[in-house]
Amino acid sequence: MSEHAAYTDGAGDPSGAAGAGDAGGGGDAVALATRLAEEVLYPRAGEVDTGQRRLTDNLDELARHGLYGGLLPAEAGGLGVDLPTAALLGEILASGCLSTTLTLGQHQGITATVAGQADPELRARWLPGLARGEIRSGAAFTGAIPGPPRLTVRPAPGGYRLDGTAPWVSGWGMVQVLGTAARDADDNIAWLLVDAEEGPTLRTTPQRMLAANASRTVTVEFTGHPVPADRLVTTTTRAEHTAGEPVTKRLNGALVLGVARRAVQLLDEDPWWSELDACRAELDDLSGIDAARAHAGEFAVRAATAAVVQGAGRGILDDATPQRLLREAGLMLVFSSRPAIRDGLLERLRG
């Protein structure tokens, strides 16, 4: 599942979407995220996990409060917060509901790319709807992954054709477009907006995971799939993409800490809170991001395990929070992983 990344990475009534209006500055945004996590997402998380409640209810709520454009500058409809604050917001929301935040994160990745790198015409056409959550996006970023390309793009009359596979695409059936990264003939990465509609040249296979199945994660198979020329957001070199990977790893690490955070809230003892804070500080230092991600992943499993033990028999019931957190922590061990993170995790788990 190493390709599965939240960030690079059917809307309800959008009239209440507030851009950054509800959130204001960084402190206001943290307060808003905390309120939504504790009063909306967490109370629903068990029912979302078991399929008794629609995930789109949560996504609509986040859109109404202006969180779909969360990573964007304020003038682009976002919160205008710095990276540590953006990561903290993701952590808080994920502590409420991992499936919700995972799906939101995939949207925010391509939205940030549209805001920062698209030409003015494409940006004007797509960014307002993406920032407000009126248009929702998944992420098919296989072409950005190091190694031989599994998703390629080639010129074709009227635009482009896509061929290959994109595993771990979340939000299927809840998003209108896929932010798609595919490798071109020069080994550069083309970023495109592809309609999320199944047909003869685009097929999906549902992926049942250890946890977060409410995210409706699928594998997408492209077979000469046509994409109009005006859907090309930008093209980047492999080196340019690699330079931005620490930021991506930090934002994805926020979801890992979100699972840990909820477990720590259940345990509510100083040593657990102290280690959570230490993990967050390590992640904020991008120079050591791989080791920090390994620590966060191992800590999430340890904290979730302790929550199960503390909960005793009631903690393993299928609607209990501790068992859900333990499954989610297991998922986070391989979520958006890379070889250095995986090696660090294995070393920690070996003791």
Order of alpha helices (4+ residues) and beta strands (2+ residues): alpha-alpha-alpha-alpha-alpha-alpha-beta-beta-beta-beta-beta-beta-beta-beta-alpha-alpha-alpha-alpha-alpha-alpha
